[in-house]
Amino acid sequence: MARDADDLADAWIKLTRQDERTLYLPTPPAIPDWEAVEFSFNRLFVGPQPPLAPPFSSIYLDSEPYVMGPSTMEVRNIYRLLGLQSPLEGSFPDDHVSLELDALLAMDASLEWGGRPELASMRNYFLEQHMLAWIPEFCDGVYAQEATHPAIIYAAMLLVRFLLDLADTTGCSPREHQFTARTATVEDNAS
């Protein structure tokens, strides 16, 4: 959801803090030019040309690759069941990767504070049947572009690792074919 190079730089600081999530990943690349990251980010996710790796689940899950399809409405319904609503509802698709991650993190936070058991089932469904069903292809789109900035590749690696770790700790099981290539990418780059 970054608007410019400054937003990307701020997000980078938060993403690359050394903690248990990042210990096994390679050192984050140095970023001497945030304008280059912004250019790559816009080319991949925003436009003005059609995005090379659209960050909306409906592109990957629906029979027709358009935003605001049936899977977007499913995501909106899940948000409502959680008592959440996109702050951009009506002007921006609810199934943007950042909004979905926020919902997933909200579910986890609620469960940590003793949320109802039904919430764990909803979180697992959302993770296993929804996010793990499209994020692999989305990350493939990021990795496949020759001009993808190393900072964005690193962020995609963090996304993959986060989802795999969460799936592992929650007992979800990503389908084997989903993350085989991505796991290798993360592991190969960590060596």
Salt bridges, closest charged atoms under 4 A:
ASP7 OD2 - ARG3 NE 3.45
ASP19 OD2 - ARG21 NE 3.28
GLU89 OE1 - ARG76 NE 3.87
GLU89 OE2 - ARG80 NH2 2.68
ASP94 OD1 - ARG76 NH2 2.83
GLU100 OE2 - HIS130 NE2 2.83
ASP108 OD1 - ARG123 NH1 2.51
GLU118 OE1 - ARG116 NE 2.94
ASP140 OD2 - ARG182 NH2 2.60
ASP165 OD1 - ARG161 NH1 3.49
GLU187 OE2 - ARG161 NH2 2.94
